[in-house]
């Protein structure tokens, strides 16, 4: 794994650990449940997304420092309450598998909002990387670069304190492959972020304190969900996996036993109709040497 990706993931990991260490769930559970009784789904989600959008985020040498109120209190987001038949998400040990859309969006749209603990662990271009994660550098420092479309999130799994998600993409064009992997019509890779039941996330997790999550009965932990979302709130529309027509360029690195996105969400970028590549830093679509390779 290259140094840039190690640095990026260490930043995210530290941010997650700090958030876990500062959870105060007893007060937050009571407050949010009361709020939920007086707030409908649409207004609740809009308010929370507004809070997240204006929260002060400061980056100091790659360490994400989030506004103290957001850091100390995990945010509850969700939608409607469902029964087991409606949810229809088969769980296995330390994993949750959901098809047709991203795991996060599926849970947000199907699970009662007071049963979701949501954190956004995004970083930005001012972080300290081994190299600037622009399109040219990502191409140069990736083992595999391909163009394709989202198929499904296969499963999320616990890599404490992080959650990772194995994601499946179709492959329409391989732009680079310096690995020993034979790339065919589809490919699976890991990316930061995802969703687990509270039971799955707490199991063998050394970052969870004994007094944490005590407000959730042990026999109910499989009904609550932990969401870690790495994509910045203001960029989520650029990674809208519910859009079946969207085409992406994906930058991967081969860590020896698993393929992972190179430098988190920077390693997956949507293309426009002209095959120009979206740039997170400038919020524009770019035509460069890499985009001109796309057919």
C-alpha positions, 0 to 999 in steps of 0.5 A, a space after each residue: 500500500 502506498 504512503 499516500 493511502 496509508 496517511 489518508 487511512 490513518 487520518 480517518 482512523 484517528 478521527 473515528 477513534 476520537 469520535 468513539 471515545 467521545 460518544 455520550 449515548 445515554 443523553 443523546 439517545 433520550 434527546 434524539 428519541 424525543 426529537 423523533 416523536 415531533 419531527 417527520 422524516 423529511 424535515 429531520 433529514 434536512 435539518 441534520 444535513 444542514 448541520 453537517 454541511 455548516 459544521 466547522 471542519 479544520 484539517 491540521 497536517 492530515 488530522 481531521 478536527 471536527 466541531 466539538 459538538 459534532 465530535 462528541 455527539 454521534 448524529 442519528 439519521 434514518 427514515 421509516 421503521 420497518 419490520 424484519 420482512 421489509 428489511 430483508 438484509 441477510 446478516 453474517 458474522 461481522 458483515 451486512 450484505 445489501 444489493 441494488 444501492 449503497 449499504 448506507 443509502 439502503 439503511 438510511 431509507 429503510 431503518 427507523 432513524 432512532 436506531 442509526 448512529 451516523 458519523 461522517 469521516 471525510 477529509 479534504 485536499 488540505 490533508 498531508 499526503 505523500 502526494 497530492 491526490 489529483 487525477 494525474 498522481 492517482 493514475 501514476 500511483 495506482 495498480 489498476 485504473 478502470 472505467 465502469 459502473 456501480 453494481 452493488 455493495 457486496 458487504 460491509 465488514 469490521 476493520 476496527 475502528 473503521 468500517 470497510 465495504 466490498 463493492 462490485 463494479 462493472 468494467 467497460 475499459 481498463 486504462 492501466 493494470 500493473 498487477 497480476 490480477 486478470 480483470 474481466 467484466 466485473 471487479 470487486 474492491 474495498 472502500 472506506 465507510 459502510 454500515 454494520 449492526 451495533 452487535 457486529 461493530 462492537 464484537 472484538 472491537 478494542 476501541 469500544 469502552 465498557 460503559 459505551 452503548 449501555 443504553 442499548 440492551 445487549 439483545 437489541 444491538 442487532 436492531 441498531 446500526 453504525 454508519 461511517 460515511 467517508 464521502 463529504 456531504 457536499 460531494 455525495 451527489 457526485 457519487 450517487 450510486 443509485 444512478 444506474 447510468 453513471 460512469 466512473 473512473 476508479 483508481 485502485 491499489 493492490 495491497 497483496 490480498 485485497 484491492 482498495 481505492 487509492 486514497 479513499 473517495 479521491 480514488 473514484 470519480 464520476 465522468 460526464 457525457 464528454 468523458 471528462 473527469 470530476 475533480 473534487 478540489 475544483 468542483 469541475 470536470 477536467 479534460 486531461 491526458 487521463 480522460 483522453 484515454 477513455 473511449 
